[in-house]
Amino acid sequence: MNGALNGVTSTAGIVPLNDLSRSWIATAPEVQEAVRRVLSSGWYVLGPETSAFEQELAEFLGCERALGVASGTDALRIALLAVGCESGSEIVCAANAGGYAAIAAASIGSRLVYADVDPASLVLTPDTVLAVIGPDTRAVVVTHLYGNVADAPGIVAACSERGIAVVEDCAQSLGASLNGARVGTFGDVAALSFYPTKNLGAAGDGGAIATNDPDIARAAVELRQYGWTSKYRIEREHGINSRLDEIQAAILRVGLRFVDDLAERRKEIVRRYRVVLGTPAIRPVSGETESFVAHLAVVRCSDRQSAMDRLHAAGISTAIHYPIPDHRQRALPAPVRQTDLKVTEQACREVFSLPCFPEMDRLELERVISALAVAVAP
Ligand SMILES: *Cc1c(COP(=O)(O)O)cnc(C)c1O
């Protein structure tokens, strides 16, 4: 009730991890006009706004086709089905990326094998993938976690000669590029999420699939709408209803124009944090490379709880992405093979995230930086 009684509340309040209400302020007139345009059009699902967004997204990524779906998880599920995964197929993914790939794989009855991650960037590498793939592996899901970029070309090279499909999960790295090409264009197909907190966020749920392969694109078009090859003709198995709606598409068209600029602001925040970090006590996970787009400002600390406690006492919000690795989630199917996940296990004990959003103001940034300086002090 009374802020003065609450020891963690300074007069300046709490610095939030993210504040989505601020993300609409700059584009409010354009977004309101977009919503009004859709409402008065009478066309609300898979219409002209979705088609235009799909085209603009494909141009942004530099790929042949982008297709709107209802969420990032659906995008993963549809991508896996479109590359030929089915019940019993073996899918390799990381175990530290929130469980989304595992959920999608489990939803189609596929079997899971987890690969460990690079100790610096916490993403899969060609070596960690090669260490766990087997004769039955059908696909690898490469998650570009936190805005870090995995060596997708290297993983594709390792997989393609073995007939294994590569699905890039770009939910946390839209706009990142590697060797001049955007992530999402290296594998057979990419999955994107427009959940409101993502680097391109809708005012609700949304997702997309991106691919250069016309067969995968056709499969995805059919899978997202009941398995229809044409109206009311159900000719592809495992079809679902997973469509992007016109209001979200119209809003996303506005947001897409600012993705790169907003990523610069996020990167600047992480650069400022890095100046005070890098002691053995707390080290940054993110931002080592040019490719990084700063979805989350993740650090790791062997005594995570006390670092988080110190930050909370100074009014700084934190969160853990992600505390439980997939192979320890009770309701995910057990992997078909035990694999060495030492780096994953340790990362899940040590990582936590700091406030990082483009609209963070100067005072908030300074407060996090000075609280960090105290938190890393011996
Ligand atoms: C958010 C996220 C997803 C899932 O997206 P939804 O739109 O919430 O279903 C998948 N993968 C990663 C890495 C994510 O961060």
The ligand as a Gaussian input file, in Angstrom:
#p B3LYP/6-31G(d) Opt

LIG

0 1
 C        8.570000     -17.187000     -27.924000
 C        9.318000     -18.300000     -28.510000
 C        8.683000     -19.340000     -29.206000
 C        7.193000     -19.523000     -29.215000
 O        6.489000     -18.485000     -29.764000
 P        4.925000     -18.286000     -29.380000
 O        4.492000     -17.279000     -30.379000
 O        4.872000     -17.812000     -27.978000
 O        4.266000     -19.606000     -29.562000
 C        9.448000     -20.293000     -29.824000
 N       10.782000     -20.265000     -29.737000
 C       11.444000     -19.314000     -29.054000
 C       12.938000     -19.346000     -29.012000
 C       10.734000     -18.306000     -28.412000
 O       11.398000     -17.370000     -27.725000

